[in-house]
Each structure stands twice: as C-alpha cells, then as structure tokens.
C-alpha cells in the first residue's frame, strides 16, 4: 500500500449529508426556550458549550463512524540489515577419467582431489549458506539437496570417494560420458523448486522449460513470466568441476535428443541471474560455451571459467575455490518492509468513547438539558 491510503474511499460520500442531519436534528428536537430576562440577569444564559455540546458530539460520533468505514491506513516502514545467504550447487564430474591417479607416486585420484577442494570450499562458506551437491558422469545424480548442514554435506562427499567403493560411486564411475549439462539443469531445477511461493515453478513448468533447452545453441527460450522479471537467481550460483570436454552439442544429444544444451542453459542463467563457474581440468571447453559465458554490452557477466593444468594438486584446486569464495562474497543487504496499519478499530473505540462521554455529560446537573 502507499504511505497513506483509504481502504474504502467512496464511503467518504456519507459525510456530505452530515450538515443536513444536524439541521433536521436542531429543527425537530422539542425545545423549552428561556424567558426574556433583564440585562443584569444575562449571566444566567447558558454558555456556548452547554447549548451546543449535543450537536458537537453528534457530529464527532457520526464522523468517526464514517471514517471507520473508510478505514484510513498508513504504512509502517521497517528497515532490517542482514547478511546475504547464498544458494550454491557444487557439481562434480565422476566419470571414469576422474579415477586416474594424481601422479604415479600417489594413490589419490583426481576425483578425490576435487572432493578435497569441495570440502575446503564448504568450510569457507558461512553457516547460513545453503549448499547442494550433484555428481555426474553419463547421467546426473543429486547427492544432497540445498542444506546448511555441513556435516551432512561432508558425509555425502565421503560416499563418492574412491576408497569407500560405495554403490553411488560405482554407478557413476561406470559411466563413460561427461553429462555436465544435465548436472547443471538438475541444479537449476532444485533452485526453481525452492523459490518463494510467488515465484516458485511447478513440476510441469520446470519440465516444460526443459523442452526449450534441447535445441541447438542459441535456441529461443520460453522462460516463464513469473521468474523472468523477478530475478530469483540473485545470490545463487552453480560451480561445475570437470576434466571432460564441455561442449554445447554432444553425440548423446544427437542420438537421443534428450540432453539440455549447455549454451542454452547459460542463456537461461543469464536471464534469471544465476551465476555459473566452470573449473576445467585441461582446458577442454568448447568455443560456443566460452562465448556464451562472455557478457554482452547490455548484461553483466554470468560467471567465469577456471582453466587448470592436468597436473593438478591440492594447493591449486583450493586456490581456485578460494577465488570463487571471494567472487561469491556474502553481501550486506538491507530489507525495507512496509507493514500496513489500518485505523478502523481505533476509530471504533473512539466512537464508543464519545458516546460514553455524551451520556456522562447528560447526567451532570450543570450540563443537563431542561
């Protein structure tokens, strides 16, 4: 609502006949006139208040009743300062190539090294941040939904370490593909399903949007109006770690026609404000993806590509995640809330108070009417 408003402004028209009611009341009320007295007895003539308090109180009561029907209201502004809570999804490549040793002198795999980097990144983040985990190879799997429970996240990470040989690790490790686009789409779907109610997408709407991501790079996207102009992605980011080739058109897409196109996904993230970071071991990133990540003249950057060498070590990967942590710093935000305050009940109480005052005045001998 505005700073000041009427809930039912047309009710103000009821004030127009108020003077007519006062005139009719004055003319129809029986009166006992005072006799003519000599000038020296003029002090016995009742004063203005005694002569007119009935009419004045009637006018006040009538006005309060009408204004309570109009129900004037104002907005109380509440200013709240808080630290931004980020929503972050970490997508990890667990294809067969991630099982290779970091070096011939180490029994640690590249996947384990990536998990160490993710674990250190989780420790860097604030306790209020929501973090989710996605792992992928030929298909993508949600390891952990958005949560602020860091112990739960680390327990999920341990499930996909090579030394534990868990069922999830074996299933994902058996895949030979690098289906990064499906992992990114799974992360976005989780974001869209957790938005505030006025911007939240239904399962059917999410599935319908996915159909527009299956085309060639640059295909027209049908983004629902409820999220296009609401910028729901503010404070959200997807961080993708992979050693495979990231490209917009894969053989599996041509064969099955069921994989979202990464360039279209980047276009979608630009439209809704979700940040996107790619950590590419070996630098195998398609030119179309690199071009899609670059900002145009009328839009901000969507994120950044971090290219590392294949001889990756723990210090290098942690440095990359520290840089992402700086890029995704929690901002100091201010929330201004306007809370409506309606005055109907205070006016109603004032009306009853004036009526009670009138009864009290009429019972006083000095103000009693003859």
C-alpha positions in Angstrom: 0.0 0.0 0.0 1.1 3.6 -0.3 2.3 5.7 2.6 -1.3 6.8 3.3 -4.5 5.3 1.7 -8.2 4.7 2.2 -9.5 1.1 2.1 -13.0 2.2 1.0 -12.7 5.9 -0.2 -16.2 6.0 -1.6 -17.6 5.8 2.0 -16.4 9.5 2.4 -19.6 10.5 0.5 -21.5 9.7 3.7 -20.1 12.9 5.2 -22.0 15.0 2.7 -25.4 14.7 4.4 -24.0 15.3 7.8 -24.9 19.1 7.9 -28.5 18.1 6.8 -28.7 15.7 9.7 -27.6 18.4 12.2 -30.1 20.9 10.7 -33.0 18.4 10.9 -32.0 17.4 14.5 -32.0 21.1 15.6 -35.4 21.8 14.0 -37.2 18.6 15.1 -36.0 18.5 18.6 -38.5 20.0 21.2 -37.1 23.0 23.0 -38.1 24.9 26.1 -37.0 28.4 25.5 -35.5 30.6 28.2 -37.7 33.5 29.2 -36.7 37.0 28.4 -34.6 38.3 31.3 -33.3 41.7 32.2 -29.7 42.5 31.1 -28.5 42.3 34.6 -29.6 38.6 34.6 -27.8 37.8 31.3 -25.3 35.7 33.2 -28.0 33.1 33.7 -28.0 32.4 29.9 -26.3 29.0 29.2 -22.9 29.2 27.6 -21.8 28.0 24.2 -20.7 24.5 25.3 -23.9 23.8 27.2 -26.1 25.0 24.3 -24.2 23.0 21.6 -22.4 20.0 23.1 -25.1 17.7 22.0 -24.7 18.7 18.3 -20.9 18.8 18.5 -20.7 15.3 20.0 -23.3 14.0 17.4 -21.1 15.4 14.6 -18.0 13.8 16.1 -19.6 10.4 16.5 -21.1 10.5 13.0 -17.7 11.5 11.5 -15.9 8.7 13.4 -18.4 6.1 12.2 -18.0 7.2 8.6 -14.2 7.4 8.8 -14.0 4.0 10.4 -16.0 2.7 7.4 -13.5 4.4 5.1 -10.7 2.8 7.1 -7.7 5.0 6.6 -4.3 3.3 6.7 -0.7 4.1 6.6 2.5 2.1 6.1 5.0 1.5 8.8 8.5 1.1 7.3 10.8 -1.5 8.9 14.4 -1.4 7.9 16.4 -4.6 8.5 20.1 -5.2 7.8 21.3 -8.7 7.2 24.0 -10.8 5.6 23.0 -12.3 2.2 22.5 -16.1 2.3 23.9 -17.8 -0.8 22.4 -20.8 -2.6 25.3 -22.8 -4.1 25.2 -26.0 -6.0 28.5 -27.9 -6.5 28.5 -30.3 -9.5 31.3 -32.9 -9.6 32.4 -35.0 -12.6 32.8 -38.6 -11.5 33.3 -40.2 -15.0 35.9 -42.8 -15.5 38.7 -40.3 -16.3 38.3 -38.9 -12.7 39.7 -42.3 -11.4 43.1 -41.7 -12.7 45.9 -41.1 -10.1 47.0 -37.5 -9.5 50.6 -38.7 -10.0 52.4 -42.1 -10.3 53.6 -41.6 -6.8 50.2 -41.1 -5.3 47.2 -43.3 -4.6 44.9 -40.3 -4.6 42.6 -40.0 -7.7 41.7 -36.8 -9.4 38.2 -37.3 -8.1 39.5 -37.4 -4.5 41.4 -34.2 -5.1 38.3 -32.5 -6.4 36.4 -33.7 -3.3 39.1 -32.2 -1.0 38.7 -28.9 -2.8 34.9 -29.0 -2.4 35.2 -29.9 1.3 37.5 -26.9 1.9 35.1 -24.7 0.0 32.2 -25.8 2.2 34.3 -24.9 5.3 34.9 -21.4 3.8 31.2 -20.6 3.5 29.0 -19.0 6.1 26.8 -21.2 8.2 23.7 -19.5 6.7 24.6 -20.5 3.2 22.6 -23.3 1.5 24.8 -25.7 -0.4 23.8 -28.7 -2.6 25.8 -31.5 -4.3 25.4 -33.0 -7.7 27.6 -35.8 -9.2 27.5 -36.8 -12.8 29.1 -39.0 -15.5 26.8 -40.3 -18.2 23.9 -39.1 -16.1 23.5 -36.7 -13.1 22.5 -37.6 -9.6 21.5 -35.4 -6.7 23.8 -36.3 -3.8 22.5 -33.6 -1.3 19.7 -31.0 -1.7 20.2 -27.5 -0.6 21.1 -27.6 3.1 23.2 -25.6 5.6 24.2 -28.9 7.4 28.0 -29.1 6.6 28.3 -32.4 8.4 25.7 -33.9 6.1 27.4 -32.5 3.0 30.8 -34.0 4.0 29.1 -37.3 4.7 27.7 -37.3 1.2 31.1 -36.4 -0.2 32.6 -39.4 1.6 30.2 -41.7 -0.3 31.8 -40.9 -3.6 35.5 -41.2 -2.6 37.3 -43.9 -4.3 38.5 -45.7 -1.2 34.9 -46.2 0.0 33.6 -48.1 -3.1 30.0 -47.1 -2.4 27.2 -48.1 -4.7 26.8 -44.5 -5.9 30.5 -44.2 -6.7 30.4 -47.5 -8.6 27.3 -46.5 -10.6 28.6 -43.0 -11.5 32.1 -44.3 -12.1 30.9 -46.9 -14.6 29.6 -44.1 -16.9 32.0 -43.1 -19.6 30.3 -39.8 -20.6 30.5 -36.3 -19.2 27.0 -35.1 -19.0 27.7 -31.7 -17.5 24.6 -30.1 -19.0 22.2 -32.5 -17.2 24.0 -31.8 -13.9 23.6 -28.0 -14.4 20.0 -28.4 -15.2 19.4 -30.6 -12.1 20.9 -27.8 -10.0 18.7 -25.2 -11.6 15.6 -27.3 -11.1 16.4 -27.5 -7.4 16.7 -23.7 -7.3 13.4 -23.2 -9.1 11.6 -25.6 -6.8 12.7 -23.8 -3.7 11.9 -20.2 -4.7 9.3 -18.2 -2.7 5.7 -19.2 -3.4 5.0 -16.2 -5.7 8.0 -17.2 -8.0 8.1 -21.0 -7.5 7.7 -23.2 -10.5 5.6 -26.3 -10.6 7.0 -29.6 -11.8 5.1 -29.2 -15.0 6.5 -25.8 -15.6 10.0 -27.0 -15.0 9.6 -29.9 -17.3 8.1 -27.6 -20.0 11.0 -25.2 -19.7 13.4 -28.1 -20.2 11.9 -28.8 -23.6 13.2 -25.4 -24.8 16.7 -26.3 -23.7 17.1 -29.3 -26.0 17.6 -27.4 -29.3 20.8 -26.1 -31.0 22.9 -23.4 -29.2 21.1 -20.1 -29.2 17.6 -21.6 -29.5 14.7 -19.4 -28.2 14.0 -20.0 -24.6 10.4 -19.8 -23.2 11.1 -18.5 -19.7 8.0 -18.3 -17.5 6.9 -14.7 -16.8 6.8 -15.3 -13.1 10.6 -15.7 -12.9 11.8 -13.7 -16.0 11.1 -10.4 -14.3 11.5 -11.4 -10.7 15.3 -12.1 -10.9 15.0 -15.1 -8.5 18.6 -16.2 -9.0 20.1 -13.3 -7.0 22.6 -15.0 -4.6 22.5 -18.3 -6.5 25.5 -20.0 -8.2 26.4 -23.3 -9.8 30.0 -24.5 -9.6 31.0 -27.2 -12.1 34.1 -29.3 -11.8 35.1 -31.5 -14.7 38.0 -32.9 -16.6 35.9 -33.8 -19.6 35.1 -31.7 -22.7 32.4 -29.2 -22.1 30.5 -28.7 -25.4 27.0 -27.5 -26.4 26.2 -30.4 -28.7 27.1 -33.9 -27.7 26.8 -37.1 -29.6 24.4 -38.4 -26.9 22.2 -35.3 -27.6 22.1 -36.0 -31.3 21.4 -39.7 -30.7 18.7 -39.4 -28.0 17.6 -35.8 -28.3 17.2 -35.6 -24.6 20.1 -33.6 -23.1 19.8 -29.9 -22.4 22.2 -27.7 -24.4 24.8 -26.0 -22.2 24.8 -22.8 -24.2 21.0 -22.5 -23.7 21.4 -23.3 -20.0 23.9 -20.4 -19.8 21.5 -18.1 -21.6 18.8 -19.2 -19.1 21.1 -18.5 -16.1 21.8 -15.0 -17.5 18.1 -14.3 -17.8 17.3 -15.3 -14.2 20.5 -14.1 -12.5 22.2 -17.4 -11.5 26.0 -17.3 -11.5 28.0 -20.1 -13.2 31.6 -21.1 -12.6 33.4 -23.8 -14.6 36.6 -25.5 -13.3 38.0 -27.2 -16.3 41.0 -29.5 -15.8 43.0 -29.4 -19.0 41.0 -26.5 -20.5 38.8 -28.5 -22.8 35.9 -26.0 -23.1 34.0 -25.5 -26.4 34.3 -22.1 -28.1 30.5 -21.8 -28.0 30.5 -22.2 -24.3 33.3 -19.7 -23.8 31.4 -17.2 -26.0 28.2 -17.8 -24.1 30.0 -17.1 -20.8 31.2 -13.7 -22.1 29.0 -10.7 -21.2 27.4 -8.6 -23.9 27.2 -4.9 -23.8 23.8 -4.8 -22.0 24.2 -7.5 -19.5 26.6 -8.5 -16.6 28.9 -11.5 -16.7 27.3 -14.8 -15.8 30.4 -16.1 -14.1 33.9 -17.4 -15.0 35.9 -20.3 -16.4 38.9 -21.5 -14.4 41.3 -23.5 -16.6 43.8 -25.6 -14.8 46.6 -27.9 -16.0 46.2 -31.7 -15.9 48.9 -31.9 -13.3 46.5 -30.5 -10.7 47.4 -30.6 -7.0 45.5 -29.8 -3.8 47.0 -26.3 -3.4 45.9 -25.3 -6.9 42.4 -26.6 -6.6 42.0 -24.9 -3.2 43.3 -21.6 -4.6 40.6 -21.8 -7.3 37.9 -22.4 -4.7 39.2 -19.5 -2.6 38.9 -17.3 -5.6 35.3 -18.4 -6.1 34.6 -17.8 -2.5 35.7 -14.2 -2.9 33.6 -13.8 -6.0 30.6 -15.1 -4.1 31.1 -13.0 -1.0 28.0 -12.6 1.1 26.9 -9.0 0.8 25.5 -6.8 3.5 21.9 -6.2 2.4 19.0 -4.0 3.6 15.5 -5.2 3.6 12.8 -2.5 3.7 9.3 -3.8 4.7 6.1 -1.8 4.5 3.6 -3.1 7.0 0.0 -1.7 6.6 -1.5 -0.2 9.7 -5.3 0.3 9.5 -7.2 2.6 11.9 -10.7 1.2 11.8 -10.6 -0.3 15.3 -9.1 2.7 17.0 -11.7 4.9 15.4 -14.5 2.5 16.5 -13.1 2.7 20.1 -13.1 6.5 19.8 -16.7 6.4 18.7 -17.8 4.4 21.7 -15.7 6.7 23.9 -17.5 9.8 22.6 -20.9 8.1 23.1 -20.0 7.3 26.7 -18.8 10.9 27.2 -22.2 12.2 26.0 -24.0 10.0 28.5 -21.8 11.3 31.3 -22.3 14.9 30.3 -26.1 14.5 30.2 -26.0 13.1 33.7 -24.2 16.1 35.2 -26.6 18.6 36.8 -24.7 21.6 35.4 -25.0 20.4 31.8 -28.3 18.7 32.0 -30.9 20.0 29.5 -34.2 21.2 30.7 
